Amino acid sequence: MLSCARYERPRTLKEALMLRAEAPEGARLVAGATDLLPWAREGRAGDVELPMLIDLTAVEELSGHQRQGGRVRLGANVVWQEFLEDPALSRLLPVMPLCAVWFADDQIRQQATLAGNLVNASPAADGTPPVLALNGEIELCRLADGQVMRRTLPVADFVTGPGRTRLARDEIVSAVLVDAAEGYGASFQKVGLRRSLVISVACVAALVRLDAAGTRIEDVRVALGGVGPVPLRLGDVEERLMGERVTPELIEAAAAPTAGRVASRSRVEYRRRLVPGLVRAALEEAVERARVEKAAGQREAANA
Ligand SMILES: Cc1cc2nc3c(=O)[nH]c(=O)nc-3n(C[C@H](O)[C@H](O)[C@H](O)COP(=O)(O)OP(=O)(O)OC[C@H]3O[C@@H](n4cnc5c(N)ncnc54)[C@H](O)[C@@H]3O)c2cc1C
């Protein structure tokens, strides 16, 4: 069971940071609580009595999203359901709804935040591979001389191991910053050991943009999760594909070596057999969707 000696629900980021700065050892931040509650309830941490719980859900500055040039700023309180329900967000970040649809269930998605998923830093987190593929950064803030100070880190550097990140004791995640990816074809592939509420054994996020003729790969991003201590961007696969004419043989050849990226300590052989097929399926689907995007763009241009 989870209980706390002091519960605070600040309304502003500054108030939240002041509470964070004065919080006693063992105090926790909470957003959707979909990781925090099972951590206490399932006895992984035993009965937990926290000295202080700082609930961030009423902090207005942490909600919503904005486009900023070629980037999108997702407030730390953006929940997974928003990627399914907001058409503007789906257009900007086509891989996110494809990931969200496999993420937990309707109820959890209404509460669970992308930021909480990144901070929890589970090797099986579904949110990290799409964010890596979108060149994601995490914005962290803290108070210094009464002022809100911000720093940003690539998500690839922020997550350092299972359950470990570079979040400092006095910091709060204020946003996740990602590339806008309209016009890309996307895919999210996930395999787990049961059909519902599946924890990933492995998952892959892919994004592909094709050239004007719709035959060559102009840009490609691929990231893999669930197969080692931290999710990975597959730069070698991307290099193999960049600028090339798309063929089934090319995709097969690019995906085949990814078995070697498995660094898990459990189900190693299963994962090695699984991963190349998952990467291939993600690339094939992303290419197919990129073709559809390209054709739609050309139709729009012809009708303008
Ligand atoms: C039934 C069920 C199904 C699930 N299915 C999936 C799934 O399919 N895929 C998957 O990846 N995960 C899944 N999860 C895990 C969970 O839902 C996600 O990790 C979720 O995104 C966490 O977000 P949250 O807002 O609930 O985080 P919380 O539980 O509130 O917090 C998680 C961690 O992040 C910290 N934190 C939260 N917000 C901030 C902030 N702004 N700044 C700094 N620290 C912060 C907290 O202190 C805590 O350490 C599932 C969970 C449940 C209960």
The ligand as a Gaussian input file, in Angstrom:
#p B3LYP/6-31G(d) Opt

LIG

0 1
 C       -2.201000      -1.697000     -16.414000
 C       -0.983000      -0.990000     -16.900000
 C       -0.581000      -1.138000     -18.223000
 C        0.571000      -0.515000     -18.683000
 N        0.919000      -0.675000     -19.983000
 C        2.057000      -0.104000     -20.443000
 C        2.443000      -0.289000     -21.811000
 O        1.755000      -0.922000     -22.612000
 N        3.618000       0.249000     -22.197000
 C        4.425000       0.984000     -21.361000
 O        5.477000       1.461000     -21.779000
 N        4.046000       1.209000     -20.069000
 C        2.894000       0.684000     -19.601000
 N        2.517000       0.891000     -18.287000
 C        3.369000       1.738000     -17.416000
 C        2.895000       3.197000     -17.240000
 O        1.551000       3.395000     -17.580000
 C        3.746000       4.188000     -18.038000
 O        5.118000       4.078000     -17.766000
 C        3.283000       5.654000     -17.860000
 O        3.568000       6.343000     -19.053000
 C        3.893000       6.402000     -16.664000
 O        3.335000       7.709000     -16.600000
 P        2.634000       8.272000     -15.296000
 O        2.248000       9.683000     -15.604000
 O        1.557000       7.385000     -14.806000
 O        3.879000       8.238000     -14.276000
 P        3.890000       8.159000     -12.678000
 O        3.550000       6.791000     -12.205000
 O        3.123000       9.300000     -12.094000
 O        5.442000       8.447000     -12.471000
 C        6.400000       7.561000     -13.003000
 C        7.792000       8.105000     -12.598000
 O        8.026000       9.354000     -13.255000
 C        8.243000      10.396000     -12.292000
 N        7.628000      11.594000     -12.866000
 C        6.356000      11.704000     -13.385000
 N        6.206000      12.944000     -13.915000
 C        7.371000      13.602000     -13.712000
 C        7.838000      14.925000     -14.049000
 N        7.079000      15.818000     -14.713000
 N        9.111000      15.255000     -13.704000
 C        9.929000      14.354000     -13.068000
 N        9.530000      13.120000     -12.721000
 C        8.285000      12.745000     -13.056000
 C        7.630000       9.894000     -10.986000
 O        8.261000      10.472000      -9.861000
 C        7.914000       8.393000     -11.098000
 O        9.248000       8.133000     -10.716000
 C        1.342000       0.290000     -17.793000
 C        0.929000       0.471000     -16.467000
 C       -0.219000      -0.172000     -16.015000
 C       -0.652000       0.043000     -14.580000

